[in-house]
């Protein structure tokens, strides 16, 4: 393996040296472009509609010529020109549309006349801004029927020209070939404008940048853009158009993903993607058929990331990658269906354009090689925003790859998009409906005339009515830390589909359960809903109450997984009931099962000697042990160890309190923690209670089944 690594290293060093020389030649120009052209584009675009920066010239019907003079801070500009003498002449290329001119040449005869001061740029463009603001506001006309859509015809032109458009009504999605734009809405305020047949329509700053980026200089484009092609002020139209959005993106010739302007060294990302893909190939060749690699040992044996083709840990590419995975588009809930539906994907970021297949291959490679990267937080059980963004992008791109749409239940889609963001809380459910098996269900139709809590309640009522009541309760019990639940805006038994925190569960909403437990037996739960009072009635057995809990600790980054698990072991030893006197082996066996949250854990024989040995040498030598302890810390960080009043040991959510009730719902895989609220109960979360996970409580005569009401 060492010889293979050395060969790869030599080949990579030769290629890297060539790239370094090219990078040095381009570095000055990149700095110039980044500080001047990109900055000017963003500044002037934000003042849109683009303005005539002043003024001494005449235009004819066929051409336009303008000269501008904009003052700047002399001392700052002099220093800038000493570094970049090319800035002594700047040309802003634009175009003419109707009466709005945009072509201007700026001769810079001295440093004092450079147009780089934001204040003075703003002062000098007032004239044309006032002219374009005087345009009438565009007013939508109603669509002829619910099957029609609007398409945006974007006129050709250079980057600084006003965005001249038409809105064309298409009676069918397939009548006119078009491309669909996928982007992050960003700011909700609409500070920019497009011109539609002489009238202005307000749009957001990010959409303005996106349209300028996709616009062509040689031909017009037909686009579908949600913020423009749907009348956002017509709630009824929004409801029907949003129901069609999956088909709209599916019928587009291609979906263009606009990630934003160049920033945080994003110009290096294409090279980073290529290096990541090549690094994965090297790792695959070194794997020799093993299912998993010990990445930590591999990294220490190779010495540097460069030996597998990855950038070294101090390379600026990692900063670019972190920023890329933290871009707002990746975490937007609407992009899931936009990507999944696409026939063809293309990504735009700053000046580069890449096909979706390249981005997907890089994301897959990054998921496999992340433990060799300076993202390290994944190893510590505290995934940061960048890693979360990488994971979410992987989920989205993988869903596109496997053609997820139409074969997935709504609850599974909620799991897929957990952590995504939406400006409107209702969109956390409406954005998924087009991909779901339940897409044509009339009772789930988007309704922007109802408040978001009513939307969540309506969707939960549907899930329970259609036989997914337990799965809905698994999901709602996992997000009990939701601020909306704690403030009473939604009932404790209704999932908060907008919740972005860690979901705390033992059985989850896509039917995966630790150890295949059956605490509530195999009967079917038959819940009843009172929609007026927002109460859910369920059949349950009251098992016990929580007597003592391990200390509640502030969440922090955990670097030593082994030491953390040993601390949890000590907590359980201290909670052990004094009325019980088991043998040492029985006590160790029970504590191991509680820590693993499994009645019959397959890893028990490997796990027990690790946490009861005098030192960690056995753990340090075991690849499987490292993985087991890491996963255990990740899953149990938000839990507390407990003992009940009758001596059951277990783990419960961190929000649990002494006196909370442990109940078993009929048919449930796991027990639940409830908090008494007069004669009703608040759902706190799921629990692992050792000794009742396989249905043992059903055999105890003193546990009677009764109906309880959840609020």
C-alpha positions as CSV (number, residue, x, y, z in Angstrom):
1,X,0.0,0.0,0.0
2,X,2.9,2.3,0.8
3,X,4.3,1.9,-2.8
4,X,0.9,2.8,-4.3
5,X,0.7,5.9,-2.1
6,X,4.2,7.0,-3.1
7,X,3.4,6.6,-6.8
8,X,0.2,8.6,-6.4
9,X,2.1,11.2,-4.4
10,X,4.7,11.7,-7.2
11,X,2.1,12.0,-9.9
12,X,0.1,14.5,-7.8
13,X,3.1,16.6,-6.9
14,X,4.0,17.0,-10.6
15,X,0.4,18.1,-11.4
16,X,0.3,20.3,-8.4
17,X,3.5,22.2,-9.4
18,X,2.0,22.9,-12.8
19,X,-1.2,24.1,-11.2
20,X,0.8,26.4,-8.8
21,X,2.5,28.1,-11.7
22,X,-0.7,28.7,-13.4
23,X,-2.3,29.9,-10.2
24,X,0.5,32.4,-9.7
25,X,0.1,33.8,-13.2
26,X,-3.6,34.3,-12.6
27,X,-3.5,35.4,-9.0
28,X,-3.1,39.1,-9.8
29,X,-5.9,39.1,-12.3
30,X,-8.2,37.2,-9.9
31,X,-7.6,39.7,-7.2
32,X,-8.3,42.5,-9.7
33,X,-11.5,40.9,-10.9
34,X,-12.7,40.1,-7.4
35,X,-12.1,43.6,-6.0
36,X,-13.3,45.6,-9.0
37,X,-15.7,44.0,-11.5
38,X,-17.5,41.7,-9.0
39,X,-17.8,44.5,-6.5
40,X,-19.1,47.0,-9.1
41,X,-21.6,44.5,-10.4
42,X,-23.0,43.9,-7.0
43,X,-23.1,47.5,-6.0
44,X,-24.7,48.8,-9.2
45,X,-27.1,45.8,-9.3
46,X,-28.3,46.6,-5.7
47,X,-29.1,50.1,-6.9
48,X,-31.3,48.7,-9.7
49,X,-32.9,49.5,-11.9
50,X,-29.4,50.1,-13.3
51,X,-28.8,53.8,-13.7
52,X,-27.2,56.2,-16.0
53,X,-24.3,57.4,-14.0
54,X,-24.4,60.9,-15.3
55,X,-24.1,62.5,-18.1
56,X,-22.7,64.4,-20.7
57,X,-23.8,62.7,-23.8
58,X,-26.5,62.2,-26.3
59,X,-28.1,59.0,-27.5
60,X,-29.8,58.2,-30.8
61,X,-32.4,55.6,-31.6
62,X,-29.8,53.1,-32.7
63,X,-27.0,53.6,-30.3
64,X,-26.1,55.0,-27.0
65,X,-22.9,56.6,-25.7
66,X,-22.3,58.0,-22.2
67,X,-19.4,59.3,-20.3
68,X,-19.5,59.3,-16.5
69,X,-17.3,60.9,-13.9
70,X,-17.6,59.6,-10.3
71,X,-15.5,60.9,-7.5
72,X,-13.7,58.7,-5.0
73,X,-11.6,59.0,-1.9
74,X,-8.3,60.2,-3.4
75,X,-5.9,58.6,-0.9
76,X,-7.7,55.2,-1.0
77,X,-7.9,55.3,-4.8
78,X,-4.2,56.2,-5.2
79,X,-3.2,53.2,-3.2
80,X,-5.5,51.0,-5.2
81,X,-4.1,52.2,-8.6
82,X,-0.6,51.7,-7.5
83,X,-1.4,48.0,-6.9
84,X,-3.6,47.7,-10.0
85,X,-2.5,50.1,-12.8
86,X,-5.0,48.5,-15.2
87,X,-7.8,50.3,-13.2
88,X,-6.8,53.6,-14.9
89,X,-9.3,52.6,-17.6
90,X,-12.6,50.8,-16.8
91,X,-15.2,50.0,-19.4
92,X,-18.8,49.1,-18.3
93,X,-20.5,47.4,-21.1
94,X,-24.3,47.6,-21.2
95,X,-27.1,47.8,-23.7
96,X,-30.0,49.9,-24.8
97,X,-33.6,48.9,-24.3
98,X,-36.2,51.5,-25.3
99,X,-35.5,54.8,-23.6
100,X,-33.3,53.3,-21.0
101,X,-29.6,53.7,-22.0
102,X,-26.9,51.6,-20.3
103,X,-23.8,51.8,-22.4
104,X,-21.0,53.9,-20.8
105,X,-17.3,54.2,-21.0
106,X,-15.4,55.5,-18.1
107,X,-12.0,57.1,-18.9
108,X,-10.0,57.4,-15.6
109,X,-7.5,60.2,-16.2
110,X,-6.3,60.4,-12.6
111,X,-6.7,58.4,-9.4
112,X,-9.1,61.0,-8.0
113,X,-11.7,60.0,-10.6
114,X,-12.0,56.3,-10.0
115,X,-15.5,55.0,-9.4
116,X,-15.0,52.8,-6.4
117,X,-16.6,54.7,-3.5
118,X,-20.0,53.3,-2.7
119,X,-21.2,56.6,-1.4
120,X,-20.3,58.5,-4.6
121,X,-21.5,55.8,-6.9
122,X,-24.9,56.0,-5.1
123,X,-24.9,59.8,-5.4
124,X,-24.1,59.8,-9.1
125,X,-26.7,57.3,-10.2
126,X,-29.7,59.1,-8.7
127,X,-30.8,60.4,-12.1
128,X,-31.5,57.2,-13.9
129,X,-32.8,55.5,-10.7
130,X,-35.5,58.1,-10.5
131,X,-36.2,57.6,-14.2
132,X,-36.8,53.9,-13.8
133,X,-38.7,54.2,-10.6
134,X,-41.2,56.4,-12.5
135,X,-42.3,53.3,-14.5
136,X,-45.7,52.0,-13.6
137,X,-45.9,48.9,-11.5
138,X,-46.7,45.7,-13.4
139,X,-50.1,44.2,-12.5
140,X,-50.7,40.5,-13.1
141,X,-53.6,39.3,-15.2
142,X,-55.3,36.1,-14.0
143,X,-54.3,32.8,-15.6
144,X,-57.0,31.4,-18.0
145,X,-57.3,28.1,-16.1
146,X,-55.6,26.1,-13.4
147,X,-53.5,24.1,-15.9
148,X,-51.8,27.2,-17.4
149,X,-48.4,28.6,-16.3
150,X,-46.5,31.8,-17.0
151,X,-43.0,31.7,-18.6
152,X,-40.5,34.6,-18.3
153,X,-39.0,35.6,-21.6
154,X,-35.7,37.2,-20.6
155,X,-34.3,39.5,-23.3
156,X,-30.6,39.1,-24.2
157,X,-28.2,41.7,-22.9
158,X,-25.0,42.3,-21.0
159,X,-24.7,42.1,-17.3
160,X,-25.4,45.7,-16.3
161,X,-28.4,46.2,-18.7
162,X,-31.9,46.5,-17.2
163,X,-33.6,43.2,-17.0
164,X,-36.1,43.5,-19.9
165,X,-38.7,40.7,-19.9
166,X,-42.1,39.5,-21.0
167,X,-44.5,37.2,-19.2
168,X,-45.9,34.6,-21.7
169,X,-48.9,32.5,-20.7
170,X,-48.6,28.8,-21.7
171,X,-51.8,26.7,-21.7
172,X,-49.7,23.6,-21.0
173,X,-46.4,22.9,-19.3
174,X,-45.1,21.3,-22.5
175,X,-46.1,24.0,-25.0
176,X,-42.9,26.0,-24.9
177,X,-39.4,24.6,-24.1
178,X,-38.0,26.4,-21.0
179,X,-35.4,26.2,-18.2
180,X,-36.4,26.4,-14.6
181,X,-34.4,28.4,-12.1
182,X,-33.5,27.1,-8.6
183,X,-32.2,29.7,-6.2
184,X,-32.4,30.9,-2.6
185,X,-34.9,33.7,-2.1
186,X,-32.6,35.4,0.4
187,X,-34.0,38.7,1.6
188,X,-37.8,38.9,1.6
189,X,-37.7,42.7,0.8
190,X,-37.9,43.3,-3.0
191,X,-35.4,46.1,-3.6
192,X,-34.8,45.5,-7.3
193,X,-36.9,45.5,-10.4
194,X,-37.3,43.9,-13.7
195,X,-39.1,45.6,-16.6
196,X,-42.0,43.8,-18.1
197,X,-43.3,45.5,-21.3
198,X,-42.4,48.9,-19.9
199,X,-43.6,48.3,-16.4
200,X,-41.6,47.4,-13.4
201,X,-42.0,44.4,-11.1
202,X,-40.1,44.3,-7.8
203,X,-37.8,41.4,-7.1
204,X,-35.3,40.5,-4.5
205,X,-31.6,41.3,-4.7
206,X,-30.6,37.6,-5.0
207,X,-33.0,37.0,-7.8
208,X,-31.7,40.1,-9.6
209,X,-28.2,38.6,-9.4
210,X,-29.4,35.2,-10.6
211,X,-31.2,36.6,-13.6
212,X,-28.1,38.6,-14.6
213,X,-26.0,35.5,-14.3
214,X,-28.2,33.3,-16.5
215,X,-29.0,36.0,-19.1
216,X,-27.3,35.5,-22.5
217,X,-25.9,38.3,-24.7
218,X,-26.8,36.6,-28.0
219,X,-30.4,35.2,-27.6
220,X,-33.4,35.4,-25.3
221,X,-34.3,32.8,-22.7
222,X,-37.5,31.2,-21.6
223,X,-37.4,30.6,-17.9
224,X,-39.7,29.5,-15.1
225,X,-39.0,31.5,-11.9
226,X,-41.3,30.9,-9.0
227,X,-41.2,34.5,-7.6
228,X,-42.1,36.0,-10.9
229,X,-44.2,33.4,-12.8
230,X,-46.5,32.9,-9.8
231,X,-48.5,36.0,-8.6
232,X,-47.3,35.9,-5.0
233,X,-50.1,38.2,-3.9
234,X,-52.8,35.8,-5.1
235,X,-53.2,33.1,-2.4
236,X,-55.5,30.9,-4.5
237,X,-53.2,31.0,-7.6
238,X,-50.3,30.2,-5.3
239,X,-52.0,27.1,-4.0
240,X,-52.7,25.7,-7.5
241,X,-49.4,26.6,-9.0
242,X,-47.4,25.2,-6.1
243,X,-49.4,21.9,-6.6
244,X,-47.9,21.9,-10.1
245,X,-44.4,22.8,-9.2
246,X,-43.0,19.3,-9.3
247,X,-44.4,18.8,-12.8
248,X,-43.1,22.2,-13.8
249,X,-39.5,21.4,-12.8
250,X,-39.8,17.9,-14.3
251,X,-40.9,19.2,-17.7
252,X,-38.1,21.9,-17.9
253,X,-35.4,21.2,-20.4
254,X,-32.9,21.7,-17.5
255,X,-32.9,23.1,-14.0
256,X,-30.3,25.8,-13.5
257,X,-29.1,26.1,-9.8
258,X,-27.8,29.5,-8.9
259,X,-25.7,29.3,-5.8
260,X,-24.6,32.9,-5.6
261,X,-21.8,35.2,-6.5
262,X,-18.1,34.5,-6.1
263,X,-17.0,34.7,-2.5
264,X,-14.8,32.8,0.0
265,X,-12.5,31.6,-2.7
266,X,-15.4,29.8,-4.5
267,X,-13.4,30.1,-7.8
268,X,-11.2,27.2,-6.5
269,X,-14.2,24.8,-6.1
270,X,-14.1,23.2,-9.5
271,X,-10.5,22.1,-8.8
272,X,-11.5,21.0,-5.3
273,X,-14.3,18.9,-6.7
274,X,-11.9,17.2,-9.1
275,X,-9.3,16.6,-6.4
276,X,-12.0,15.1,-4.1
277,X,-13.2,12.7,-6.8
278,X,-9.7,11.6,-7.5
279,X,-8.9,11.1,-3.8
280,X,-11.9,8.8,-3.5
281,X,-10.6,6.7,-6.4
282,X,-7.3,6.3,-4.5
283,X,-9.0,5.3,-1.3
284,X,-11.1,2.8,-3.2
285,X,-7.9,1.3,-4.7
286,X,-6.4,1.0,-1.2
287,X,-9.5,-0.5,0.3
288,X,-8.8,-4.0,-1.1
289,X,-12.4,-5.2,-0.7
290,X,-12.9,-4.1,2.9
291,X,-16.3,-2.8,3.7
292,X,-14.9,0.1,5.9
293,X,-11.6,1.8,6.2
294,X,-10.0,2.9,9.5
295,X,-9.6,6.5,8.4
296,X,-7.7,7.6,11.5
297,X,-5.1,4.9,11.1
298,X,-5.0,5.5,7.3
299,X,-4.4,9.2,7.9
300,X,-1.6,8.6,10.4
301,X,0.1,6.0,8.1
302,X,0.0,8.3,5.1
303,X,1.2,11.4,6.9
304,X,-0.5,14.0,4.7
305,X,-3.7,14.3,2.8
306,X,-1.8,15.2,-0.3
307,X,-0.7,11.5,-0.6
308,X,-4.2,10.6,-1.7
309,X,-4.8,13.6,-3.8
310,X,-6.6,15.8,-1.2
311,X,-5.5,19.4,-0.5
312,X,-3.4,19.6,2.6
313,X,-5.2,20.7,5.8
314,X,-4.0,24.3,5.6
315,X,-5.0,24.7,2.0
316,X,-7.4,27.5,1.3
317,X,-9.6,25.1,-0.7
318,X,-11.0,23.8,2.6
319,X,-12.2,27.3,3.5
320,X,-13.8,27.5,0.1
321,X,-15.4,24.0,0.7
322,X,-16.7,25.0,4.1
323,X,-18.3,28.1,2.8
324,X,-19.8,26.3,-0.2
325,X,-21.5,23.7,2.0
326,X,-22.9,26.6,4.1
327,X,-24.5,28.4,1.2
328,X,-28.2,29.2,1.8
329,X,-29.5,27.3,-1.3
330,X,-28.4,23.9,0.1
331,X,-30.6,24.3,3.2
332,X,-33.7,25.6,1.4
333,X,-36.6,23.1,1.6
334,X,-38.0,24.0,-1.8
335,X,-34.8,22.9,-3.6
336,X,-35.4,19.3,-2.8
337,X,-38.2,18.8,-5.2
338,X,-36.5,21.2,-7.7
339,X,-33.5,18.9,-7.8
340,X,-35.3,15.6,-7.6
341,X,-37.5,16.5,-10.5
342,X,-34.8,17.7,-12.8
343,X,-34.0,16.0,-16.1
344,X,-30.7,17.8,-16.2
345,X,-28.9,19.8,-13.6
346,X,-26.4,22.6,-13.9
347,X,-24.8,24.5,-11.1
348,X,-23.7,28.2,-11.3
349,X,-21.5,29.8,-8.7
350,X,-19.7,33.1,-9.5
351,X,-18.0,32.6,-12.8
352,X,-18.0,28.8,-13.0
353,X,-20.6,26.4,-14.3
354,X,-20.6,22.6,-13.7
355,X,-23.0,19.8,-14.5
356,X,-24.9,18.2,-11.7
357,X,-23.1,14.9,-12.1
358,X,-19.7,16.5,-11.2
359,X,-21.1,18.1,-8.0
360,X,-22.8,14.8,-7.1
361,X,-19.7,12.8,-7.5
362,X,-17.7,15.3,-5.4
363,X,-20.4,15.2,-2.6
364,X,-20.4,11.4,-2.6
365,X,-16.6,11.4,-2.4
366,X,-16.6,14.0,0.4
367,X,-19.0,11.9,2.4
368,X,-16.6,9.0,2.2
369,X,-13.4,10.9,2.8
370,X,-14.7,13.4,5.3
371,X,-12.8,11.8,8.2
372,X,-9.5,12.7,6.4
373,X,-10.6,16.3,6.0
374,X,-10.4,19.3,8.3
375,X,-14.1,19.1,8.9
376,X,-13.2,16.9,11.9
377,X,-16.3,17.9,13.9
378,X,-18.1,14.9,12.4
379,X,-15.7,12.7,14.3
380,X,-16.5,14.5,17.5
381,X,-20.2,13.9,17.4
382,X,-20.9,17.6,16.9
383,X,-21.6,18.1,13.2
384,X,-21.2,21.8,12.4
385,X,-23.2,23.8,9.9
386,X,-20.8,23.0,7.0
387,X,-21.0,19.3,7.6
388,X,-24.7,19.5,8.0
389,X,-24.8,21.3,4.7
390,X,-22.7,18.6,3.1
391,X,-25.0,15.8,4.4
392,X,-28.1,17.6,3.2
393,X,-26.6,18.2,-0.2
394,X,-25.7,14.5,-0.4
395,X,-29.3,13.6,0.5
396,X,-30.7,15.9,-2.1
397,X,-28.4,14.8,-4.9
398,X,-28.8,11.2,-4.0
399,X,-32.6,11.6,-4.1
400,X,-32.2,13.0,-7.6
401,X,-29.9,10.1,-8.6
402,X,-32.3,7.4,-7.5
403,X,-35.4,9.2,-8.9
404,X,-37.0,9.3,-5.5
405,X,-40.2,11.1,-6.6
406,X,-43.5,9.4,-6.5
407,X,-42.3,6.4,-4.6
408,X,-41.9,8.0,-1.1
409,X,-44.3,8.5,1.7
410,X,-44.7,12.0,3.1
411,X,-43.3,11.0,6.5
412,X,-40.1,9.8,4.9
413,X,-39.8,13.1,3.0
414,X,-40.1,14.9,6.3
415,X,-37.1,12.9,7.5
416,X,-35.2,13.6,4.3
417,X,-35.6,17.4,4.7
418,X,-35.2,17.7,8.4
419,X,-33.0,20.8,9.1
420,X,-34.0,22.5,5.9
421,X,-35.2,26.1,6.1
422,X,-38.2,28.0,4.8
423,X,-39.3,31.6,5.2
424,X,-43.0,30.5,5.4
425,X,-43.4,27.7,8.0
426,X,-46.2,26.2,5.9
427,X,-43.7,25.5,3.1
428,X,-42.0,22.8,5.2
429,X,-45.0,20.6,4.2
430,X,-46.2,22.2,0.9
431,X,-42.7,22.0,-0.6
432,X,-42.7,18.2,-0.3
433,X,-46.2,17.3,-1.5
434,X,-45.4,17.1,-5.2
435,X,-42.8,14.3,-4.5
436,X,-45.0,12.2,-2.2
437,X,-47.2,9.3,-2.8
438,X,-50.0,11.4,-1.3
439,X,-49.5,14.2,-3.9
440,X,-53.1,13.9,-5.2
441,X,-54.8,13.7,-1.8
442,X,-57.4,16.6,-1.8
443,X,-57.2,17.1,2.0
444,X,-53.5,17.9,1.7
445,X,-53.8,20.6,-0.9
446,X,-51.7,23.7,-0.1
447,X,-53.7,26.4,1.6
448,X,-52.0,29.7,2.3
449,X,-55.2,31.1,3.8
450,X,-54.8,29.1,7.0
451,X,-52.2,29.7,9.7
452,X,-49.2,27.4,9.9
453,X,-50.3,25.6,13.1
454,X,-53.5,24.7,11.4
455,X,-51.6,23.3,8.5
456,X,-49.4,21.1,10.7
457,X,-52.5,19.9,12.6
458,X,-54.3,19.1,9.3
459,X,-51.4,17.1,8.0
460,X,-51.0,15.2,11.3
461,X,-54.7,14.4,11.3
462,X,-54.4,13.0,7.8
463,X,-51.5,10.8,8.9
464,X,-53.3,9.4,11.9
465,X,-56.5,8.9,10.0
466,X,-54.6,6.9,7.3
467,X,-53.1,4.5,9.8
468,X,-49.7,6.2,10.4
469,X,-50.6,7.4,13.9
470,X,-47.6,5.7,15.7
471,X,-45.2,7.0,13.1
472,X,-46.5,10.5,13.5
473,X,-46.1,10.1,17.3
474,X,-42.5,8.9,16.9
475,X,-41.8,12.0,14.9
476,X,-43.6,14.4,17.3
477,X,-42.0,12.9,20.3
478,X,-38.5,13.4,18.8
479,X,-38.9,17.2,18.5
480,X,-40.2,18.0,22.0
481,X,-37.5,20.7,22.3
482,X,-39.4,22.7,19.7
483,X,-39.9,26.3,20.9
484,X,-43.3,26.3,19.2
485,X,-44.4,23.3,21.3
486,X,-43.0,24.7,24.5
487,X,-44.9,27.9,23.9
488,X,-48.1,26.0,23.2
489,X,-48.5,27.1,19.6
490,X,-48.9,23.5,18.5
491,X,-49.9,20.5,20.6
492,X,-47.2,18.2,21.9
493,X,-48.5,15.3,19.7
494,X,-48.2,17.3,16.5
495,X,-44.8,17.1,14.7
496,X,-43.0,20.5,14.3
497,X,-42.0,20.0,10.7
498,X,-39.9,23.2,10.8
499,X,-37.8,21.9,13.8
500,X,-34.1,22.2,12.9
501,X,-32.6,20.7,16.1
502,X,-31.5,17.2,16.8
503,X,-34.3,14.6,16.7
504,X,-34.1,12.5,19.9
505,X,-35.7,9.0,19.3
506,X,-35.3,5.3,19.8
507,X,-37.9,4.5,17.2
508,X,-38.1,6.9,14.3
509,X,-40.8,7.9,11.8
510,X,-39.5,5.7,9.0
511,X,-40.0,2.5,11.0
512,X,-36.4,1.9,12.1
513,X,-36.2,0.8,15.7
514,X,-33.1,0.0,17.9
515,X,-33.0,-3.8,18.2
516,X,-36.6,-4.3,16.8
517,X,-38.2,-3.8,20.2
518,X,-42.0,-4.4,20.7
519,X,-42.7,-2.8,24.1
520,X,-46.4,-2.3,23.3
521,X,-47.0,-5.6,21.6
522,X,-48.4,-6.1,18.1
523,X,-51.9,-4.7,18.5
524,X,-52.9,-1.7,16.5
525,X,-53.1,1.7,18.1
526,X,-56.5,3.4,17.4
527,X,-56.1,7.1,18.4
528,X,-58.9,9.6,18.2
529,X,-58.6,13.3,17.5
530,X,-60.7,16.2,18.8
531,X,-59.7,18.9,16.3
532,X,-61.7,21.6,18.1
533,X,-59.8,21.0,21.4
534,X,-56.7,19.8,19.7
535,X,-56.6,16.7,21.9
536,X,-55.4,13.2,20.9
537,X,-56.8,10.2,22.8
538,X,-54.6,7.0,22.8
539,X,-54.7,3.6,24.6
540,X,-51.8,3.1,26.9
541,X,-50.5,1.4,30.1
542,X,-49.0,3.6,32.8
543,X,-45.7,1.8,33.7
544,X,-43.9,4.0,36.2
545,X,-42.6,7.4,37.0
546,X,-39.1,8.8,36.9
547,X,-37.5,8.9,40.4
548,X,-33.9,10.1,39.7
549,X,-32.0,11.4,36.7
550,X,-28.4,11.9,35.8
551,X,-27.2,15.5,35.9
552,X,-28.3,17.7,33.0
553,X,-25.1,18.9,31.3
554,X,-24.6,21.8,28.8
555,X,-24.1,20.5,25.3
556,X,-20.5,20.7,24.3
557,X,-18.1,19.2,21.7
558,X,-17.0,15.7,22.7
559,X,-13.5,14.7,21.5
560,X,-12.9,11.6,23.7
561,X,-15.8,9.2,23.0
562,X,-14.4,6.5,25.2
563,X,-14.1,8.8,28.3
564,X,-17.6,10.1,27.7
565,X,-19.2,6.6,27.6
566,X,-17.3,5.7,30.8
567,X,-18.9,8.8,32.5
568,X,-22.3,7.6,31.5
569,X,-21.5,4.1,32.9
570,X,-20.6,5.8,36.2
571,X,-23.9,7.7,36.2
572,X,-25.8,4.4,35.8
573,X,-23.8,2.8,38.6
574,X,-24.8,5.7,40.9
575,X,-28.4,5.4,39.9
576,X,-28.5,1.6,40.5
577,X,-31.4,0.9,43.0
578,X,-30.1,0.1,46.5
579,X,-32.9,-2.5,46.9
580,X,-31.3,-4.7,44.2
581,X,-28.2,-6.8,44.8
582,X,-27.2,-8.4,41.5
583,X,-23.9,-10.1,40.7
584,X,-21.2,-8.0,39.2
585,X,-21.7,-9.8,35.9
586,X,-25.5,-9.1,35.9
587,X,-25.0,-5.5,36.8
588,X,-22.4,-5.0,34.0
589,X,-24.7,-6.7,31.5
590,X,-27.7,-4.5,32.4
591,X,-25.6,-1.3,32.2
592,X,-24.2,-2.2,28.9
593,X,-27.7,-2.9,27.5
594,X,-29.0,0.5,28.8
595,X,-26.0,2.3,27.3
596,X,-26.5,0.6,23.9
597,X,-30.3,1.1,24.2
598,X,-30.8,-2.5,23.0
599,X,-32.3,-5.5,24.8
600,X,-30.3,-7.9,22.8
601,X,-27.3,-5.9,21.3
602,X,-25.2,-7.8,18.8
603,X,-22.1,-5.8,20.0
604,X,-22.5,-6.8,23.7
605,X,-19.6,-9.2,23.9
606,X,-17.3,-6.7,22.3
607,X,-18.6,-3.7,24.2
608,X,-18.6,-5.1,27.8
609,X,-14.9,-5.7,28.2
610,X,-14.1,-2.3,26.7
611,X,-16.0,-0.3,29.3
612,X,-15.1,-2.4,32.3
613,X,-11.4,-2.9,31.5
614,X,-8.7,-1.1,33.5
615,X,-7.4,0.8,30.4
616,X,-8.5,1.6,26.9
617,X,-5.8,-0.4,25.1
618,X,-8.3,-2.9,23.7
619,X,-10.5,-0.1,22.6
620,X,-7.6,1.7,20.9
621,X,-6.8,-1.3,18.8
622,X,-10.3,-2.0,17.6
623,X,-11.6,-0.3,14.5
624,X,-15.1,-1.6,15.2
625,X,-14.8,-0.3,18.7
626,X,-14.0,3.2,17.6
627,X,-17.0,3.2,15.3
628,X,-19.3,1.8,18.0
629,X,-18.2,4.4,20.6
630,X,-18.5,7.3,18.2
631,X,-22.0,6.3,17.1
632,X,-23.0,5.8,20.7
633,X,-21.9,9.3,21.7
634,X,-23.6,10.8,18.6
635,X,-26.9,9.1,19.5
636,X,-26.9,9.6,23.2
637,X,-25.6,13.1,23.7
638,X,-29.1,14.6,24.1
639,X,-30.3,11.9,26.6
640,X,-30.1,11.4,30.4
641,X,-29.8,8.2,32.4
642,X,-32.7,7.5,34.8
643,X,-34.1,5.1,37.4
644,X,-37.9,4.7,37.9
645,X,-39.7,4.5,41.3
646,X,-39.8,0.7,41.0
647,X,-36.2,0.3,39.9
648,X,-36.2,0.2,36.1
649,X,-33.0,1.7,34.6
650,X,-33.2,3.5,31.3
651,X,-32.5,6.5,29.1
652,X,-34.9,9.4,28.5
653,X,-34.8,12.7,26.6
654,X,-32.7,15.5,28.2
655,X,-35.9,17.5,28.8
656,X,-37.4,14.8,31.1
657,X,-37.9,15.7,34.7
658,X,-38.3,13.7,37.9
659,X,-42.0,12.8,38.3
660,X,-42.6,12.4,34.6
661,X,-44.6,9.4,33.7
662,X,-43.4,6.4,31.7
663,X,-46.2,4.9,29.6
664,X,-46.4,2.2,26.9
665,X,-48.8,2.9,24.0
666,X,-50.6,-0.1,22.5
667,X,-48.6,-1.3,19.5
668,X,-45.6,1.0,20.1
669,X,-42.1,-0.2,19.8
670,X,-40.8,1.9,22.7
671,X,-42.1,3.5,25.9
672,X,-42.9,7.3,26.0
673,X,-42.3,10.0,28.6
674,X,-45.4,12.1,29.5
675,X,-45.8,15.0,31.8
676,X,-49.0,15.3,33.8
677,X,-51.0,18.5,33.1
678,X,-54.0,18.3,35.4
679,X,-56.0,15.3,34.0
680,X,-54.2,15.3,30.6
681,X,-50.6,14.8,29.5
682,X,-47.9,16.5,27.5
683,X,-45.7,14.3,25.3
684,X,-42.0,14.7,26.2
685,X,-40.3,12.0,24.1
686,X,-39.4,8.4,23.8
687,X,-37.5,6.2,26.3
688,X,-35.5,3.1,26.6
689,X,-36.5,1.3,29.8
690,X,-34.6,-1.9,30.4
691,X,-36.8,-4.9,31.1
692,X,-40.0,-3.8,29.2
693,X,-38.7,-3.4,25.7
694,X,-39.9,-6.7,24.4
695,X,-43.4,-6.6,25.6
696,X,-42.8,-7.9,29.2
697,X,-45.2,-5.3,30.7
698,X,-48.1,-6.8,28.8
699,X,-47.7,-9.9,30.9
700,X,-48.0,-8.0,34.2
701,X,-51.5,-8.1,35.6
702,X,-51.2,-4.9,37.5
703,X,-50.6,-2.8,34.4
704,X,-54.0,-2.0,33.1
705,X,-54.8,-0.5,29.7
706,X,-56.6,2.9,29.8
707,X,-57.2,5.9,27.6
708,X,-55.2,9.0,28.1
709,X,-55.5,12.4,26.5
710,X,-52.5,14.2,25.0
711,X,-52.5,18.0,24.6
